Amino acid sequence: MAIRNYVRGWNSFKAALWLAWKIESNWTSPPLFILFCVIKPVSFLLIITFMFKFAIGGSTFDVNYFSFFFIGAVLYIYVSNILSSMANVIFEDREHYEVIKYVYISPLNFYAYFLSYGLIRFLLATISVSISFWGGYLFLGLNPFNVLKSLNLFVISSAAAVASIFFCGVIIGSLTLLTARNATLISETAAGFFMILCGALFPLHYLPEFLRQISVKIPISQWFEISRRIMSATATTIDRTWQNYTSDQLLYEQLFFCLCLFIISMAVFKFANLSARARGIIDSTTNY
Amino acid sequence: MKNFLINLRGIWARAYVRIIVINREFSWLFFEVLFPLFPICAFAYMYKAMNAPADSQGFVLLGGAMVSVWLNVLWSMAAQFYWERETGNLSLYIMSPMNMMSVLLGMALGSIISAVLRIVIICSAGSFLFSVTMNVSSYFWLGMTFFITLAAVFCLGMALASLFLIYGRNAWNTLNIFMEPVFFLSGFYFPVKTLGYFFAALASALPVTLGLDAMRQLAFKIGPQTGLMPVPMELALLMFLSVIYFKAAQKFLEKLEHIARSEGRLILRWQ
């Protein structure tokens, strides 16, 4: 029985992955699609760079100081990309293509269906992140190759962080089962929420204490700090929140909170699914 | 006269849906306010961490509030005809005895009302959170600038709505592409002058760039130092852009409706 469930989940995952790729990519020519993947994150990084330029005024450009903001902003691309894709699954299937009832009654694992949509955006985000780091290396004097010195730590932390983003995506996607046609705004809001609480753009010690207590329990926050330390080749960063933690301690905490997030995502998914069925809105559409 | 009244009723009917939806789908208002508020907070903290001038947080707040207007223009104006076609309403509009421009005007009017509501909420919440101090040189001109900017931005939305009518999913994805680059080029989170005069001048084709720059000059102490050009010149350009985009909306609508009819795309779905 368990094996059959596992196989069914895997098949659902593969089918949805193929479908998600078709939906994401078949509307245009490959060059335009690549431009589409790159232009958004690059614009975001340009915003950060020009904000920095405005803030420092005539002062000298300090690469080490700037790298704190830049690394967070680049890694944040994963958060915004994956969340936006997973939040749109229900919206597209339900209100745009109107196929959700067929998807829903087919013998697939709906949880795996959500995950596979996010995987496509993860792959596309990886292209954007790579380009951004190359840009940082060539034009801004950053050295992302420092990751090679602590590759294991970086890989484990990144894997846990990406898994956490997927679990958050499932939570948000599940909630869209209960709302109408505003998946884009929900995903952008959630991405903004993580932008603040994970300290993607600023040190967490600037947050009020009660928000900081939440921040340190989100596994993406630890990932940003670990990555900044590794890429800047320093033991600590300008963020005073993590100054008493070693990188290993951060990793253990991150893994623990990642596991918690997985459990929460399963619970929210189950609740939203049952609730949407009880209210009869699985395939409801709006006309305004 | 009768025709005029029919069109007035058409404008009100389309605007009414936009206004009533605030009650009907409260989650839209909730997320449309929260979405710009989170980046505002993140960017304000970022400026704090960079020891930027105190007014920069006010710049971010004003820019963030205008984000909600821009989103409204993109998703509730530009993409709307495409969406209406998907849901089957577009053919009903065309069969009705009113001019299609009335539908666009009604959409814009309804959107402006909900956009103003959002801006008030965002500015109040942001001012409370970051204790932003404004130094308004003239409330009258600040108000005028705001409404002229809204008029110009929504005229652009009307032009885009007609333009996107004949495109399928491309329109949807094009809108997605436009979001972040416009946030960057229009200087939503930093003064547009930082881009340099050449790029700032290019970005001025978007009314929100000029409007935001003028409002910052009128509302903050360091505003005039960071301004791209004098406020009266920006206002004149905004009025000029409003007329241009309104005329463009009329032309596009006429032409593209014809193309869409002749190619049979008016009722084509999932394209």
Boltz contact constraints between the chains, C-beta under 6 A:
constraints:
  - contact:
      token1: [A, 27]
      token2: [B, 169]
      max_distance: 6.0
  - contact:
      token1: [A, 27]
      token2: [B, 173]
      max_distance: 6.0
  - contact:
      token1: [A, 36]
      token2: [B, 177]
      max_distance: 6.0
  - contact:
      token1: [A, 39]
      token2: [B, 177]
      max_distance: 6.0
  - contact:
      token1: [A, 40]
      token2: [B, 180]
      max_distance: 6.0
  - contact:
      token1: [A, 43]
      token2: [B, 180]
      max_distance: 6.0
  - contact:
      token1: [A, 43]
      token2: [B, 181]
      max_distance: 6.0
  - contact:
      token1: [A, 43]
      token2: [B, 184]
      max_distance: 6.0
  - contact:
      token1: [A, 44]
      token2: [B, 180]
      max_distance: 6.0
  - contact:
      token1: [A, 46]
      token2: [B, 184]
      max_distance: 6.0
  - contact:
      token1: [A, 47]
      token2: [B, 184]
      max_distance: 6.0
  - contact:
      token1: [A, 47]
      token2: [B, 189]
      max_distance: 6.0
  - contact:
      token1: [A, 50]
      token2: [B, 190]
      max_distance: 6.0
  - contact:
      token1: [A, 50]
      token2: [B, 194]
      max_distance: 6.0
  - contact:
      token1: [A, 51]
      token2: [B, 189]
      max_distance: 6.0
  - contact:
      token1: [A, 51]
      token2: [B, 190]
      max_distance: 6.0
  - contact:
      token1: [A, 53]
      token2: [B, 194]
      max_distance: 6.0
  - contact:
      token1: [A, 54]
      token2: [B, 190]
      max_distance: 6.0
  - contact:
      token1: [A, 54]
      token2: [B, 194]
      max_distance: 6.0
  - contact:
      token1: [A, 55]
      token2: [B, 47]
      max_distance: 6.0
  - contact:
      token1: [A, 55]
      token2: [B, 50]
      max_distance: 6.0
  - contact:
      token1: [A, 55]
      token2: [B, 52]
      max_distance: 6.0
  - contact:
      token1: [A, 179]
      token2: [B, 27]
      max_distance: 6.0
  - contact:
      token1: [A, 180]
      token2: [B, 25]
      max_distance: 6.0
  - contact:
      token1: [A, 182]
      token2: [B, 28]
      max_distance: 6.0
  - contact:
      token1: [A, 182]
      token2: [B, 31]
      max_distance: 6.0
  - contact:
      token1: [A, 185]
      token2: [B, 31]
      max_distance: 6.0
  - contact:
      token1: [A, 185]
      token2: [B, 32]
      max_distance: 6.0
  - contact:
      token1: [A, 185]
      token2: [B, 35]
      max_distance: 6.0
  - contact:
      token1: [A, 186]
      token2: [B, 31]
      max_distance: 6.0
  - contact:
      token1: [A, 188]
      token2: [B, 35]
      max_distance: 6.0
  - contact:
      token1: [A, 189]
      token2: [B, 31]
      max_distance: 6.0
  - contact:
      token1: [A, 189]
      token2: [B, 34]
      max_distance: 6.0
  - contact:
      token1: [A, 189]
      token2: [B, 35]
      max_distance: 6.0
  - contact:
      token1: [A, 192]
      token2: [B, 38]
      max_distance: 6.0
  - contact:
      token1: [A, 192]
      token2: [B, 39]
      max_distance: 6.0
  - contact:
      token1: [A, 193]
      token2: [B, 38]
      max_distance: 6.0
  - contact:
      token1: [A, 195]
      token2: [B, 42]
      max_distance: 6.0
  - contact:
      token1: [A, 196]
      token2: [B, 38]
      max_distance: 6.0
  - contact:
      token1: [A, 196]
      token2: [B, 41]
      max_distance: 6.0
  - contact:
      token1: [A, 196]
      token2: [B, 42]
      max_distance: 6.0
  - contact:
      token1: [A, 201]
      token2: [B, 42]
      max_distance: 6.0
  - contact:
      token1: [A, 201]
      token2: [B, 46]
      max_distance: 6.0
  - contact:
      token1: [A, 202]
      token2: [B, 45]
      max_distance: 6.0
  - contact:
      token1: [A, 202]
      token2: [B, 46]
      max_distance: 6.0
  - contact:
      token1: [A, 202]
      token2: [B, 49]
      max_distance: 6.0
  - contact:
      token1: [A, 203]
      token2: [B, 49]
      max_distance: 6.0
  - contact:
      token1: [A, 206]
      token2: [B, 45]
      max_distance: 6.0
  - contact:
      token1: [A, 206]
      token2: [B, 48]
      max_distance: 6.0
  - contact:
      token1: [A, 206]
      token2: [B, 49]
      max_distance: 6.0
  - contact:
      token1: [A, 287]
      token2: [B, 87]
      max_distance: 6.0
  - contact:
      token1: [A, 288]
      token2: [B, 17]
      max_distance: 6.0
  - contact:
      token1: [A, 288]
      token2: [B, 21]
      max_distance: 6.0
